[in-house]
Amino acid sequence: MFALLMLVSFAAFAREAPPAAEDPVLEKRMLRIAAELRCLVCQNQTIADSNADLAVDLREQVRRMLKQGQSEEQIVRYMTDRYGDFVLYRPPVKGSTLLLWFGPAVLLVGGLAVLIIVLRRRNRLSDDRFEPDEPEAAADEGAAR
């Protein structure tokens, strides 16, 4: 009986969902543009995926701009003029973003080079250059007694 009462109380708070969009074609274009713009609050989501207040506002602004007849390029240019290249989920390759694009690859190659150099030097060392660890040596002596 208690479970039924709880279900009825939850149903009382339920509301009908608002329509997804007045114009489905416009909504599809807005979502395509929003998928290319980074949420400035979340930073790891697009404004299409984010529920942050700023992302909701930016989606609404994109809708308004589309209704005014602006092209996708004009909207993206407006956003980058206002927020910089950081707002683009895939920033362009240019001088100020070279480290962003190629930094991880440089670090990976550098790390692999250091690893190869260290392993080659270690292979050239003779066995007498390596000393056993102290705790292991003490454990071996205790086991022998």
C-alpha positions in Angstrom: 0.0 0.0 0.0 2.9 2.3 0.9 4.6 1.7 -2.5 1.4 2.5 -4.3 1.0 5.7 -2.4 4.6 6.7 -3.2 4.0 6.0 -7.0 0.9 8.2 -7.0 2.7 11.0 -5.2 5.5 10.9 -7.8 3.0 11.0 -10.6 1.5 14.1 -9.2 4.8 16.0 -9.8 5.2 14.7 -13.3 4.9 17.3 -16.1 4.5 16.9 -19.8 7.8 17.4 -21.6 8.0 20.5 -23.7 8.2 20.0 -27.5 11.8 19.3 -28.7 11.7 22.1 -31.2 9.4 24.3 -33.1 11.4 23.6 -36.3 13.1 20.2 -36.4 15.4 21.3 -39.3 16.5 24.3 -37.3 17.1 22.2 -34.2 19.2 19.7 -36.2 21.4 22.6 -37.5 21.7 24.0 -34.0 22.8 20.6 -32.7 25.3 20.2 -35.5 26.9 23.6 -34.6 26.6 22.9 -30.8 28.5 19.7 -31.3 31.5 21.7 -32.6 31.5 24.2 -29.7 33.1 23.4 -26.3 31.3 24.1 -23.1 33.3 26.8 -21.3 32.2 25.5 -17.9 32.6 21.8 -18.3 35.5 22.0 -20.9 35.3 18.3 -21.7 31.9 18.4 -23.3 30.3 20.2 -26.2 27.5 22.6 -25.5 25.2 20.1 -27.1 26.1 17.5 -24.4 26.3 19.9 -21.4 23.5 20.9 -19.1 25.4 23.8 -17.6 23.6 27.1 -17.6 26.1 28.7 -20.0 25.8 25.8 -22.4 22.0 26.2 -22.4 22.4 29.9 -23.0 24.8 29.3 -25.9 22.5 26.8 -27.5 19.7 29.3 -27.3 21.9 32.0 -28.8 22.8 29.6 -31.7 19.1 29.0 -32.2 18.4 32.8 -32.4 21.3 33.4 -34.8 20.0 30.6 -37.0 16.5 32.1 -37.0 18.0 35.4 -38.0 19.4 33.7 -41.1 23.1 33.6 -40.1 25.2 30.8 -41.6 27.0 28.2 -39.6 30.3 29.8 -40.5 29.1 33.2 -39.2 28.0 31.7 -35.9 31.2 29.8 -35.4 33.2 33.0 -36.2 31.1 35.0 -33.8 31.7 32.5 -31.0 35.5 32.4 -31.7 35.7 36.2 -31.8 33.9 36.3 -28.5 35.5 33.3 -26.6 38.7 32.6 -28.7 39.7 29.3 -30.3 39.2 27.6 -27.0 35.5 27.4 -27.6 36.1 25.2 -30.7 36.0 21.5 -29.7 38.5 20.9 -32.5 40.7 24.0 -32.7 42.5 24.9 -35.9 46.1 24.0 -36.4 48.0 27.3 -36.2 51.0 28.7 -34.3 49.2 29.2 -31.0 47.8 25.7 -31.0 50.8 23.7 -32.3 51.7 22.5 -28.7 48.1 21.4 -28.2 48.1 19.4 -31.5 51.6 17.9 -31.5 52.6 18.1 -27.8 51.4 14.7 -26.8 53.1 13.0 -29.8 56.4 14.9 -28.9 56.1 13.7 -25.3 55.5 10.1 -26.4 58.4 10.0 -28.8 60.7 11.7 -26.2 59.6 9.2 -23.5 60.2 6.3 -25.8 63.6 7.6 -26.8 64.6 8.0 -23.1 63.4 4.5 -22.3 65.4 3.0 -25.2 68.6 4.9 -24.2 68.2 3.8 -20.5 67.6 0.1 -21.5 70.5 0.0 -23.9 72.9 1.5 -21.3 71.6 -1.0 -18.7 72.2 -3.9 -21.0 75.9 -2.9 -21.5 76.5 -3.0 -17.7 78.1 -6.1 -16.3 76.3 -8.1 -13.6 78.7 -7.1 -10.9 77.5 -3.5 -11.3 74.1 -4.5 -9.9 73.9 -4.9 -6.1 71.1 -6.9 -4.5 68.6 -4.9 -2.5 69.2 -4.9 1.3 65.9 -6.3 2.4 66.2 -9.2 0.0 69.7 -10.0 1.1 68.7 -10.0 4.8 65.7 -12.3 4.0 68.0 -14.7 2.2 70.4 -14.9 5.2 67.5 -15.6 7.5 66.2 -18.4 5.3 69.7 -20.0 5.2 69.9 -20.2 9.0 
